[in-house]
Amino acid sequence: MHKQIYVNLPVKDINRAKEFFSALGFSFNPQFSNEQGICMVIGENIFAMLLVESFFQTFTTKPISDAFKTTEVLTCLSCDSREEVDELVAKAVAAGGRAPNPVQDYGFMYGHGFEDLDGHVWELSYMDPNATPPAV
């Protein structure tokens, strides 16, 4: 059915956004990037389109949310280990982002997250494939 996912996010400064996410190790597809938007490669079939706010606004008649004041979406990315979760959060903070919440450790699931330079929330989680989640 669906083969790819593109998350579209407004950004104030495309160059700052690219520098920030490059510091976290993400790459960009130049084929789908220009001065109005950049295509960040998250995974084999997962992308974030980081669009300058004025260009983003052309896709909707609704006002653009200020991600520092309101939250419309929490983007969660899976990681291969607890260490990868911690490393990405540390890189985000070093690149100017912030980690507003403490680590969440449930034994079988480990998570943390960061806010990027535009206030968008990126959750990171690792689930141990050998651990048994608690019974509900």
N, C-alpha and C positions, 0 to 999 in steps of 0.2 A: 504494500500500500504506500506509505510514506517512506521516502528514501533519505531525506535530509531534513535538518532543522536549522532555521536562521532566526536568531533572536535579534531584534532591532532595538537599539538603545540610543537615545539622544546624548550627545556630548557637546560641551561648550568649545573645546579646543581639540581638533583632530590630531594635531601633532603631539600635544601633551598626552592624549589618550594612547597614541601609538607608542610613545616612549615608555609610558607606564606599563602597558601590557607586554612590550618587548622585554622589559626588565624582569618580567615573570616567566619569560621563556616562550611566549606565544609568537607565532609567525602570522604573516598576512598574505592573502592572495592578491597580487597586483592586478590580475585580470578583472577583479570585481572591486577595485579601489580607485578613488580619485580624490580631488580636493574636498568633495562633499561627504564622502563616506569611505570607510575602510572595512575590508572583510577579514576579520580575525578568525584564524583556524583554531578551533578548540579540539576537534577530533576528526576522524576520517570523514564523517558526514555531519559534523556539528560546527556551526559558524555563528559568530556574533557580528552583526553589521553595526558598526559604530558610526552614527550619522550626525553631522553637524545639526544643531537644533533647528535652524531655519529650514534645512532640507527635510529633516524628520517631520516637521510640521506640515509639509505638503502631503503626507500620507494620512492625516487625520484632521477632523474639524474640532476635536477636543483640545483643551489646553494641555501642554506638556507638563507632567508632574515634576516638581522640584524634588529630586530623590534624596535631598538632605532633610526634607520636611515630611514627605509622604513616601509610602512604599507601594508600588503597584505589582512588583514581581520580585521573587527571590530566586535567583538562578543558582542551581545546585549542580556542581560537577563532582563526579566520582573520582577518587584517587586510588592508586595502587597500594598505598601504605599510609600508616600514621605519619611516618617521616615526610612523605610527600605533602600531606596536609599542612604540617608545620612549616615546611620549607616554602610553600607557596604563600602562606600568610606572612612569613618573615620577609619574603621578597616584596610583597605588596606594601607592607609597612615601610620598608626601606626605600621604596619608590615613591612614597608620599601618601599612600592609602592609610587606612586605619582599621584596627580590629576592635569593633565596638563591644563584642561579647566574648566571654571566656570559652575555653575549650569545653566541648561536651563529650564525655567519655562514658559510654554505656556498656563497656566490655566488648560486646559483639560489634558495636558501631562507635566510630570516633569521628568527631566533626569540629570544625572551626570555620571561620569565614572572615571576609574583609569587605570594606567599602572602597570602591575605586575613587578616582579623583572627582567624579561627577556624582558621587553618593550612591551609586548602584551597589546592591548587596550581592556578593558572590559567596555562596556557601560551598564548603568543601567537605566531602565525607568519605570515609573508608569503612567498608563493612568486611569483617573477617569471615571468609567463606567457610572456615572450619568451626566457627563458634555457633552456638545455638542461641537464637534470640529468646528472651524470656517469654513464657507462656502468657497468653492474654486471657 
